[in-house]
Structures are given as C-alpha cells and as structure tokens.
Amino acid sequence: MSIRIATAPVSWGILEVEGWARQQTYAEVLDEMVQTGYVGTELGPYGFLPTDPAALRAELQKRNLSLIGAFVPLPLKDPTKQQEAMRSALEVAHLLAACGAPLVVLADELNTSRMNIAGSAGKQDGFNQTEWRDAAALISEIATVMKGMGLRSVFHHHAGTYIETPEEVAQLLSLTDPSLLGICLDTGHYLYGGGDPVQFAREHAARIWHLHLKDVHVNILNEARRGKIPYLDAIRRGVFCELGKGDVDLVGVIRELGKSNFDGWAVFEQDIDTTLPDADPLKSAVGSRNYLREFASL
C-alpha cells in the first residue's frame, strides 16, 4: 500500500458555497499546508488558486506541493444546465492537466431540498429512473472526456446532494463503467449519509481510487438528524472535526484499503466556518496530520 497525504483549501474554510467567508489568501493557505506537513493539495473552488497554469505551477513548485485534482460539482438534477456543467468541467480539467494533476473529483452540486434533510434522506427523496439515467450519462460523458485528457475521474458522494446515501452510491456504481469511473470515498460524508465507511472500503476497494479523510462528531450529526438541521448549519455547529476527535473509524478504513494495496492520495478535510470564534484551521491541520502519523503510520 502506498498512501500519500494531502489536504485541501476546504480545511481552511474555502468552500464551493456562495457567500461562505474566506479569511485567508491562497498564499497563506498554501504556506500553512506546507508548515503542517502536507505534500499535496486539491484545487479548491475554481479561482481561489491561480487559474493561469504557469502561475499555479510556480506557486506549487516553490513549496514542493503536488496538485492532486479538483472538486467539480455538477447540476445533476437540472438537465438544462448540463452543457454549462461540461464547459466548467473542461475549464478545470485543462488547468489540472497543465499542472500534472492525476484526477478530477466529480460530485452532484449542493441542493437546498437535500441540504435540508442531509443525513435523513430516504428513497422517496432521490432521483427517479429518468433522472438516474441522465445523471449517469452526464457523469460518464465527462469521465470519458477527462480520460482523453489524461485524467482519471472519481465521484464524490456528498451530504446535501442527490448522491449521498449508501443506496444512492450503490445505484451510481451499478450504472457506470468501473474502468471509467472510480469513487472518492469520503469517510465523513459516507457516515453522514447513513453508511459505514469501513464496510464500503471492504466491499468496494477496487472502485476506490481516491480518499477523503474526514471525521464526524456523531452526537452533533444525530442532533442534526433529529432536528432536521440543514447541512450548512450542521457544519457551523461543528459536525466535522479534527481527525481522531470524532467517531469515524479512520484506521479501519485505511486497514481495509491496505488489504487491497491501495495506491493513491488521501486528503485530510475538515469543512469549517472560519468566522466562528473557536475555528482554528492551522491547529486542526497539525492535529490531523499528527493523528495520521501516530495511529495510521502515514
């Protein structure tokens, strides 16, 4: 097994959410990534890091950071936006390819209806058959284009979207080509959606091409479920936490992937609101990196 440890701007509160506060410059964030011991990063929201390939390569090279990929949300529920989704995905992909990144992380975009019931969604809240067919076709089309550009595509199941629950992830797997589309297993989001990330790693290791390591306070998650607290409000309540401080069996996931000789990147993520008084991205990044060294030998 070969796992390389990276992080992402989201751990510094840089989310693909309009109006979400950003308190640091990209240079400050990259410097703190290096300071805390990470050797790679994802792109973050398009436009946070430089979008000129030469400028981005220069910023990464002077810090000895690798660019791994980028999170690309897609409007899977709305077929009228699919061409714009393809254009946006290509824009990101050209930047990734020019900077030597290996993959693109596709996901459904956050949706108000699903964010309001994140963690509690049932079958009646999901796609119908036509919507599943259209979503799988768009994802597969984009993955095919990405492959032609030298990028592997993984899909990120995500709380507050139409591909969140274990059943929805399983449906996506059944509708897509395993040689074309892998999964980005996000340990926190899979638990948030009602699943067991260790079990998923055990049963679908061959499909996991990328890993997001995220921890969850289950007591806060359960409060969110009982109170129907929307997803972004749950983030502000601290549902995601420093690795090792929550209830996700991260070591168990890594152990299962080791059995299948997983070879790739694992990205520490902690979705936070940095405007809150107790938010400390630098401290959490240090603690999470130390946790992976001490308990997972990574």
C-alpha positions in Angstrom: 0.0 0.0 0.0 1.2 3.5 -0.9 -0.8 6.4 0.5 0.4 10.0 0.1 -1.1 12.6 2.4 -2.6 15.8 1.2 -5.2 18.4 2.2 -7.4 20.9 0.5 -8.5 24.5 0.9 -11.8 23.4 2.4 -9.9 22.7 5.6 -9.2 26.4 5.8 -12.9 27.2 5.2 -12.7 27.7 1.5 -15.9 26.0 0.3 -17.8 25.9 -3.1 -20.6 27.8 -1.3 -21.6 31.3 -2.4 -21.1 33.8 0.4 -19.1 31.5 2.6 -16.4 33.6 4.3 -12.8 33.4 3.1 -10.4 34.9 5.6 -7.0 34.0 4.2 -5.3 34.4 0.9 -4.3 31.5 -1.2 -0.6 32.1 -0.4 -1.3 32.0 3.3 -3.3 28.8 2.9 -0.6 27.1 0.8 2.1 28.1 3.3 0.2 26.7 6.2 -0.3 23.4 4.3 3.4 23.0 4.0 4.0 24.2 7.5 1.7 21.5 8.8 3.4 18.6 6.9 1.2 18.1 3.8 2.7 17.4 0.4 -0.2 17.8 -1.9 -3.4 19.8 -2.3 -6.6 19.8 -4.2 -7.5 22.9 -6.2 -10.4 24.2 -4.1 -13.1 26.4 -5.7 -12.1 27.5 -9.2 -10.5 30.9 -8.9 -9.2 30.6 -5.4 -5.7 29.4 -6.5 -4.3 31.0 -9.7 -6.0 29.8 -12.9 -3.0 30.6 -15.1 -1.2 27.2 -15.4 2.3 28.8 -15.3 1.5 30.9 -12.2 -0.1 27.9 -10.4 2.8 25.6 -11.2 5.2 28.3 -9.8 3.3 28.7 -6.6 3.2 24.9 -6.1 6.8 24.2 -7.1 8.3 26.8 -4.7 6.5 25.0 -1.9 7.2 21.4 -3.2 3.4 20.8 -3.3 1.7 18.4 -5.7 -1.7 19.3 -7.3 -3.8 16.3 -7.0 -7.1 17.2 -8.5 -10.2 19.4 -8.1 -13.7 19.1 -6.8 -16.2 19.7 -9.6 -19.9 20.0 -8.7 -22.4 19.1 -11.4 -26.1 20.1 -11.6 -27.3 16.5 -12.0 -30.9 17.4 -11.1 -31.2 20.0 -13.9 -30.7 18.8 -17.4 -30.9 22.4 -18.8 -27.6 23.1 -17.1 -25.7 20.1 -18.4 -23.8 21.9 -21.2 -22.7 24.6 -18.8 -21.6 21.8 -16.5 -19.5 20.3 -19.2 -17.9 23.7 -20.0 -17.0 24.2 -16.4 -15.6 20.7 -16.0 -13.4 21.2 -19.1 -12.1 24.6 -17.8 -11.0 22.9 -14.6 -9.6 19.9 -16.4 -7.4 21.9 -18.7 -5.8 23.6 -15.6 -5.3 20.2 -13.9 -3.8 18.6 -16.9 -1.4 21.5 -17.4 -0.2 21.2 -13.9 0.2 17.4 -13.9 -2.7 16.5 -11.6 -3.8 12.9 -11.9 -7.6 13.1 -11.3 -10.8 15.1 -11.2 -13.3 14.7 -8.4 -16.9 14.9 -9.7 -20.0 15.4 -7.5 -23.6 16.4 -7.5 -24.0 20.1 -6.6 -25.4 21.0 -3.2 -29.2 21.3 -3.4 -31.4 23.2 -1.0 -34.0 20.4 -0.8 -31.4 17.8 0.0 -29.4 20.0 2.3 -32.5 20.5 4.4 -32.7 16.7 5.1 -29.0 15.8 4.9 -28.3 12.7 6.9 -32.0 11.7 6.8 -32.9 11.3 3.1 -34.9 8.3 2.1 -35.6 6.6 -1.3 -38.6 9.0 -1.8 -36.2 12.0 -1.7 -34.0 10.8 -4.6 -33.8 10.7 -8.4 -36.4 8.9 -10.4 -35.4 6.5 -13.1 -35.1 9.1 -15.8 -33.0 11.4 -13.6 -30.7 8.5 -12.7 -30.3 7.6 -16.4 -29.5 11.3 -17.3 -27.1 11.7 -14.3 -25.2 8.6 -15.1 -24.9 9.6 -18.8 -23.5 13.0 -18.0 -21.0 11.7 -15.4 -19.9 9.0 -17.9 -19.6 11.6 -20.7 -17.5 13.9 -18.6 -15.3 11.0 -17.4 -14.7 9.9 -21.0 -13.6 13.4 -21.9 -11.3 13.5 -18.8 -9.8 10.2 -19.7 -8.9 11.6 -23.1 -7.1 14.5 -21.3 -5.1 12.1 -19.2 -7.2 12.5 -16.0 -8.9 9.8 -14.0 -12.4 10.6 -12.8 -13.8 9.8 -9.3 -17.2 10.5 -8.0 -17.6 12.0 -4.5 -20.8 11.1 -2.7 -21.8 14.2 -0.7 -24.2 15.1 2.1 -26.8 17.6 0.9 -26.9 16.2 -2.7 -28.8 13.6 -4.6 -26.0 11.1 -4.3 -25.5 10.9 -0.6 -26.9 7.7 0.9 -25.3 4.2 0.6 -28.2 3.2 -1.7 -27.6 6.1 -4.0 -23.9 5.4 -4.1 -24.6 1.8 -4.9 -27.0 2.9 -7.7 -24.3 5.1 -9.2 -21.8 2.2 -9.1 -24.3 -0.1 -10.9 -24.9 2.5 -13.7 -21.3 3.4 -14.5 -18.3 1.6 -16.0 -15.8 0.5 -13.3 -12.9 1.1 -15.7 -14.0 4.6 -16.4 -15.3 6.0 -13.1 -13.9 5.4 -9.6 -15.2 6.5 -6.2 -13.7 9.1 -3.9 -14.6 7.6 -0.6 -15.2 10.5 1.8 -15.2 8.8 5.3 -17.2 11.6 6.9 -19.8 12.1 4.2 -20.4 8.4 3.9 -21.1 8.2 7.6 -23.3 11.4 7.3 -25.3 9.7 4.6 -26.0 6.7 6.9 -23.3 4.3 5.8 -20.3 2.5 7.3 -17.1 3.7 5.6 -15.1 0.6 6.8 -17.7 -1.7 5.2 -17.6 0.3 2.0 -13.8 0.1 1.9 -14.0 -3.7 2.5 -16.6 -4.3 -0.2 -15.6 -1.8 -2.9 -11.9 -1.4 -2.5 -11.3 -1.9 -6.2 -13.6 1.0 -7.0 -11.9 3.4 -4.5 -9.3 5.4 -6.4 -9.2 8.4 -4.1 -9.8 9.0 -0.4 -11.0 12.0 1.6 -10.3 11.5 5.3 -13.0 13.4 7.3 -14.1 12.9 10.9 -17.6 13.5 12.4 -19.0 14.2 15.8 -21.8 11.7 15.8 -23.6 13.4 18.6 -23.9 16.6 16.5 -24.9 14.6 13.5 -27.6 12.9 15.4 -28.9 16.3 16.7 -28.9 17.5 13.1 -30.9 14.4 12.0 -33.4 14.8 14.8 -33.9 18.5 14.4 -33.7 18.4 10.6 -30.9 20.9 10.8 -29.7 21.9 7.3 -26.3 20.7 6.1 -24.5 24.1 6.2 -25.9 24.8 9.7 -24.6 21.5 10.8 -21.1 22.5 9.6 -21.4 25.7 11.6 -22.3 23.6 14.7 -19.0 21.6 14.2 -20.3 18.3 12.9 -16.9 17.8 11.1 -13.8 17.8 13.3 -10.1 17.2 13.5 -9.1 13.7 12.6 -9.2 11.4 15.7 -11.5 13.7 17.6 -14.7 12.2 16.2 -16.4 8.9 15.6 -15.2 7.7 12.2 -13.1 4.6 12.2 -10.4 6.1 10.1 -7.8 3.5 10.9 -10.3 0.7 10.0 -10.8 2.3 6.6 -7.1 2.6 6.0 -6.6 -1.0 7.1 -9.2 -2.3 4.7 -7.6 -0.4 1.8 -4.2 -1.7 2.7 -5.5 -5.2 2.1 -6.2 -4.3 -1.5 -2.9 -2.5 -1.9 -4.5 0.9 -2.4 -2.1 3.3 -4.2 -3.1 6.9 -4.2 -3.8 10.1 -2.3 -5.6 10.5 1.0 -6.8 14.1 1.6 -7.4 15.4 5.1 -10.6 17.6 5.0 -12.5 19.4 7.7 -15.4 21.5 6.5 -15.5 24.5 8.8 -16.7 28.1 9.1 -13.6 30.1 10.0 -15.7 33.1 11.2 -16.6 31.1 14.3 -14.6 32.1 17.4 -13.2 28.6 18.1 -12.3 27.8 14.5 -8.5 27.2 14.1 -7.6 25.6 10.7 -3.9 25.6 11.4 -4.3 23.8 14.7 -6.7 21.3 13.2 -4.4 20.6 10.3 -1.5 20.0 12.7 -3.5 17.7 14.9 -4.9 15.7 12.0 -1.5 15.2 10.4 -0.1 14.1 13.7 -3.0 11.7 14.2 -2.3 10.0 10.8 1.4 9.6 11.7 0.7 8.2 15.2 -2.3 5.9 14.6 -2.1 5.1 10.9 1.7 5.3 10.2 1.1 7.7 7.3 
